[in-house]
Every structure is written in C-alpha cells, then in structure tokens.
Amino acid sequence: MKLFQTALALWCILALQQLQAQEDLRSSDLQIEDSTATKYKPFAFNLKAKNMHLWKGLRVTDAPVLDVDLNYTSRDGKFKAGLWGGAGVTGYYTEFDYYVSYSTNGFSLSVWDINNYSDFPDAGIFDYDRSTTSHFIDVTLGYEFKPIPLKLSWSTIVQGRDTYVASDGELKNAFSNYVEVSYGLIQKKDWSISAFVGGAFSFENEAHFYGDKPNLTNIGLIYAREVPVLKKFTIPMAATAMWNPEQEYGAIEVAITLF
C-alpha cells in the first residue's frame, strides 16, 4: 500500500512538472509571436537619388532625379499599394503615380496609374480623356522562376495617352505591349549582376508607345551592390547600362537608395 501511495505521489509530481513545462512552452510561443508581430511595419517611405531616369528602355529625363515611394504592404507581404513621385532637379520633369500589386507562388500582377505631366502643364490631375490626359494605366503580369533566377513580364497600357489615329480619323487606344526577360547572372553576398532584354509592339497599330515599329527597345545589364558606410550602415546602389535598338541610343543610370 505504501509503495502504491509513493508511486502515486511520484506520478502526480511528474504530471505537475509536465503541465508546468507545457505552460512554459505555450508562454514562450506567445512571446515569440508577439515579438514577431511587433516587427511588422505596414507603411514604408523610400527615397532614391539618380543621375537620370530610365523606364522600360525610355529615357524619361536626362536630368538628375529624386524619387519617393510611399507604400503599404500587407502582413503576408503579398499585397502592396503606394504612391510614387519623381522630380528632376532642373524643375522640368515631374511625375506622380498610384499603384497596386499582388504576388503569390511566383506570379505577380501590378497596375500603375502613371502620370508624367512634364509635357502636359494644363492637364487636370483627374483628367482621363485620352485626347487630353497626362495619365496612362500600365498593367503588368509577371512570373519568377525558382530556383532559376529567371523573370518574365508582360505589360500592356490599357488606358490613357497611348493612342493612334485610325483610318476613320478617330483617336483610339493603341494598347502598347512591353515584354521583358531578365536573368540573374551572378549573385554574391553584397553584389550582383543581372541582364535583361525587352521588346515592344502593338496589336492595333504599327507605331506604339515605345517606338515607331515592333522592335527590341531595352537591352542591358544591372550591377547592384551594398556599399558600406562608417562600418555600421550599407547603402544599396545600382548601375543600369541600357541600349535601345528602336530609338538608337544608350544610357547609364546610377541609383542610390538613401533610405
């Protein structure tokens, strides 16, 4: 009987210890989750300085530029929405865009309302009439392969100042397309080199937003690296060398992410 009582007492002590251990583990898990949750920052503000501004093979401006990206990202990182603005130091180039994007399982879909009103001083901010607007809406579907560092994207301008005059004299949307393939050539700890090839065309008209005929419009290399500053900080920098066979020019854009 005494042996049974002793065994029962030992079992109760072990059971209490096990329950306490499980409780401690649950408390630890809760602390980890809370710590992780505090790291989530839904809003971000980024500033870049560039010697010029390139976009899909187009030299948007040759003047030095500051661009700002104010954005929101969902907790799972799949949804993003933001405002993007750029201004040239000479005062000529000005742009103010809205965008949303969603990505999952390698696929991505983004919609950009691009409003470069540098050549449209009298255009209204909410004017979307194709004959007078400074806006154009660009929709991009992309896919990123894994583990191969290969990316594909197809962009179509669905609305705005991407137009042509039809045979009946009516101003119509050209629905210009831009297709790009990019590949990561070298990936090191603090630097990388990638290459890209892009072409443009329209199903509606020979001329399109990027040129006068279907052609390659964007061929180049991107060298990116993390530059150490004062042994405590790093500044992301990227140099893009681009050639445009359709427009017959080339350029090098250097971008520094200040924060």
N, C-alpha and C positions, 0 to 999 in steps of 0.2 A: 504493500500500500504506500509506504513511504517512498519507494522507488518510483511508483506511478506519479505521486504528488511532485516529486523532484523533476521528473521528466516533463510533466505538465507545466511546471513553473518555468523550466528552461525553454519550452516551446513558446510560452507567452512572451518571454523576454525577447526571443529571436523574432517573433511576429511583430512586436512593437518596434524593434530595430529596423525591420524590413519596411514597415509602414512609414517610419520616420525617414528612411533613405529615399523612398519613393516620393514623399512630400518634398524633401530637399531637392530631388531631381526636377520635380514639377516647378518648384520655385525658381530653380536655375534656368529652366527652359523659358519661363515667363520673363526673367530678367534679360535673357538673350534676345527674345523677340522685341521687348521694349527698347533695348539698345539699338537693334537693327532699325526699328521704326523711327527712332529719332534721327537717323542718318538720311532718311528720305526727304529730299528738298524738291517740291513740285515746281518751283519757279527758278529760272536762271537768267542771268544777264551777261552777255559776252560782247567784247569789243575787239575788233581787229583793225590793224593798220596795214595798208597795201600800197605798193608803188603805182598800181593801176588796177583796173577791174576787168577780168575776163569772165565770160559766161557762155558755155557751150560753143566755143570757137569764135565768139564775137568779142571784139574789143569795145566794151561798153563805154569806157573812158580811159584815156591815156594819162590822166592826172592822178596824183596820189589821192587815196580814198580812206576814209574811216567808215566802217560799217558796224552796226549794232544789231544784235539778235536778242530779243526779249521773248522768252518762251515758257510754256508749261508742259511738263511731262508727267504722264500717269504713273502710279506706283509700280506697275509691272513693266514700265518702260516702252510699251507698245504704241501708245498714243502720244502725239505731240502736236501742239498748236502754238503759233507765235506771230510776232511782228518783226519784220526785218527792214532796216533802213540803211541807206548809204548816201554819203555826201562827198563830193570832190573838194579838195582844198581850194581850188580856183573859184568855187561857187557855181560852176556851170552844171555839173552832174548832181541830180537829186533823185532819190528813189525811195518808195515806201510801199512795202509788200505785206500781205497777210498769207499765212499758210497753215495747213493741217496735214498730218501724216499718220499712217498706221503701218506697223510692221509685225510680222509673225512668221515663224518657220522659214525664214529666208526671204519671204516675199515682203514687198513694201509698196504702198500706194500713197502718193502725195498730191496735193492740189495747192498750187501757188497762184495767188492773185497778184501779178507783178505790175507795179505802177511806176515806171520810169517816166517822169513827166518833164525831163530836161528839155525836150523839144516841143512840149505842149504847155506853155505858160498859162494859157487861158482855159485849160481843161478842168472841169469840175471833179472833185475827189470821188463823187458818186455817179459820175457820167460813164455809162457803159454802152452808149450808142457807138456802133462800130465805125461810123463816119467821123466821130469827133473825140472818142475816148483816148486816154493815155494808158489804159489798162490792157492787159491780155492775161487770160487764165490758162495756165500750163498744168496738165495732168500727167504724172509720171508713174509708170508701173515698173518695178524693178525686182530682180531676183539675185541673191548672193549665194553662190555655191559654197559648200563646206565638205571636206577641209580644203578644197582647192580655192585659192584666193582670186576667184573669178566673179565679176559682177556684170549683169546685163540690165539695160534700162531702155524703155521706150517712152518718149514724151510726145504729147500732142497738144497743140494750142487749140482750145475748143471755143474760145470766145474772145472778142476784143479787136485790137488793131492789126491783127493778122488777116489781111484782106487782099482781094484782087477784083478787078472789074471784068465781069462776064461779058460774053458776046452781045447780050441784050442791053448792056450798059448798067446793069445792076451791080452794086457793091456786095460781094459775098465773102464768107469766111473761107480762108484757104486751108484751114486745118493742117497746118505745117507739122511735120513729124521730125523728131530728132532721136536717133538710135545710137547707143554707145555701148562699147565693150571695154572693160578695164580689167587689168590683171596685176596682182602684186608680184613684182619680180624678186625683190629682196626684202626681208623683214628681219631686222636686228632689234636689240633691246631698246635702243634710243634713236634709231633712224630706219628709214625705209625708202624704197624706190618702186614706183608703180608706173605702168604705161596704159594709155587709153587711145581708142580710135572711135570717132563719131562721124555720122553722116546725116544729111537732112534731105527731105523731099516732101512733096505734097501730092495727094491723090486727086486733087481738084484742079491744079494748075502747075505749069512747068516751074514758074518762079514761086518762091516760098519765103518764109520769114528770115531764113538764114542765107539766102542767095538767089541767083537767077535761074538755077537749074539743079536737078538732083546731083549730089556730089558729096565727097568727103569734106567735112568742114572743121574737123577738130582732131588733130593727131598730136600726141605729146607724151611727156614724162613729168612725173611729180616726185620731187625729192623732199621728204619731210624728216624733221629731227627735233629732238628735245634739247634745247640749249640751256646748260646750267648757268645760273646767275647767283653769285655770292655764296655758292656751295649749299644753299638752302632751298632755292627755287629753280624751276625749269620753265622755259618759255617755248611753247610749240611754234615752230617756224616751217614754212613750206615754200618751195620754189617750183613754179609750173612753167615748163617750156612748151609752147604751143605753136603748131603750124596749121594754117587754114588753106588747103589747096583751092577751094572755091573762091575765097576772097583774095588769095595770093599774098598773104602776109604771115608774119610770125611775131611772137612776143614772149616775154618772160615776166610772169607775175610773182612777186615776192610778198608773202603774207605773214604777219606776226600776230599771234593771239595774245593780247595784252592781259586779258583775264576772261 
